[in-house]
Each structure stands twice: as C-alpha cells, then as structure tokens.
Amino acid sequence: MLTEEFLIQAEGSRPGAKLCTYILDASEEFLIQKRPLILVCPGGGYAYTSDREAEPIAMRFLAMGCHVAVLRYSCAPAVYPTALLELAQAMKLVHDYADEWKVDEEKIFVQGSSAGGHLAASLGVFWHEKWLAQKSGVKNEWLRPAGMILCYPVITSGEFAHRGSFENLLRGQYTEEMLERTSLEKQVTEQTPPVFLWHTFTDETVPAENALLFATALRRHGVSTEFHMYPVGCHGLAACDEQTAHPDRHNIQPECQSWLTLVKTWLSIS
C-alpha cells in the first residue's frame, strides 16, 4: 500500500491542511485493475478534525477494496468556503493522480461524519456551481462525486441546527443570508449525486431531523438515496465499535455497526 501526505492550500487555508492517501497496491495478478476511491472528511464541529473519524474509517473502506484519502481540512478560525475549496483541491488531486493510483474516476465518493458530513454534502450540492470551479481552479465535472456517504451529518442551520458548527464555519459571516446558504436541505437539486445516509434517533448533539430534512429534500428532487435511522446511539459513533470508541466506551453501539456492511453493498451497485 502506498501512503502519502499532500499539503492542501486554498484561499484562507490554515497550516496543517493536508490530504492523507492510502492507495492499495496494483498488480497484474489482480482481477480488479482500477478501484473506487473514498474521500473521507472527519467531523469535529468545524473546530478540529476527529482522529476517530479519520484513519479508522479509512481502514474499513480499504478492507472493502477501495482506495482512500483523508482530508484534514482547515477549521476555525478558517471560515466558509475554505474547507469546501480544500475539498475541491482534494478532488482535483485525485483526478490528477488517477492513472498512477489506478483510480476509477467514475467512482470517486465523498464520505463525511457530523460536520464532515456537512462538508461532504456541501460538495454534493454545490459541485456544479461556477463560483466553486473558478475559486478552486478545477473544472466542474471533476468536482462531482459519484455519491455521498453521510454519517449523522450536520445539515440544517434552522430549528434543529448544531449551532456550534455554524458558528465555527461562518464566524464573522454569521448572517441570515449565509445561514440560508449553508443550510443544505435547501440547496438540493436534481444535480445532487446519490446518497447513503444514516443517523440515530437518540442523537442529542446533531438531532435526527438533520438527516430527515435532507432525505426529504433528496426525495423531492428524485435523488437516489439509501437512508437508515437506527433506534439508539449517541452522536459521533464512527465505526460504532471498540476500535473507534472513546476511553469511556460510550461510543460502542452494536445496533449501528451494520452501516459498514450496508454501505459496502451500496458501493458495489453505485
């Protein structure tokens, strides 16, 4: 396996913004010559990027036979759209290296947890807009993910918002106009790519209404969606097992561990 780190620089980037790549070996002995790539965006309320939702999640996708890249994007005091521009740069980098890494360019997916889900979903709803291509120097076609994998995502800036994420994301831009712009259930169109989405009914940090509002918007616009609502589970479950649990073990939730099996099936038919 080839592992590398690439510095990512966009307008407003903070020191330490980088893309960490995990590229599976290629060989003429393998039936599969080109593989999907999952671009992982860890959560952390736009205050930091969580270790629990970074490499451990990457390892699960590698075990599914996918290449993986983890984006350590800029957080506060960086403001919108810096992280989104960095994600656009990451997409460009993956396309630039696609031949060398044996990436199937038709199967570049974005995955995000919590605030990382907001970032991944932002690319999914804004990929076709001219301003994003112009600011990032990337053609719009390269910005479109094949699909989005959203784990208990921050979506809405309205009644059910995780207010801290939007305060960190917008800071001095915290206006009604920008809150509307970054409330992603209001930005879904027919051009939004397919979605795999899961949340827990008992999430008290990012309420389940975030996923419900997004799923409703996706349904309204005819966007293919697989949606799972688990009955129990706190926020920030990651892989839901001991490998991603806090020391106090409160992030272990056997009922939710099936999301990884389900997303593997979703990826195989996407």
Secondary structure as UniProt FT lines:
FT   STRAND          2..7
FT   TURN            11..12
FT   TURN            15..16
FT   STRAND          18..23
FT   TURN            28..29
FT   STRAND          35..41
FT   TURN            45..47
FT   TURN            52..53
FT   HELIX           55..63
FT   TURN            64..65
FT   STRAND          67..72
FT   TURN            76..77
FT   TURN            80..81
FT   HELIX           82..96
FT   HELIX           98..101
FT   STRAND          103..113
FT   HELIX           115..126
FT   TURN            127..128
FT   HELIX           130..136
FT   HELIX           140..143
FT   STRAND          148..151
FT   TURN            159..160
FT   HELIX           163..170
FT   HELIX           171..173
FT   HELIX           176..181
FT   HELIX           184..186
FT   TURN            190..191
FT   STRAND          195..200
FT   TURN            201..202
FT   HELIX           209..220
FT   TURN            221..222
FT   STRAND          225..230
FT   TURN            238..239
FT   HELIX           242..244
FT   TURN            247..248
FT   TURN            250..251
FT   HELIX           254..256
FT   TURN            257..258
FT   HELIX           259..269
//
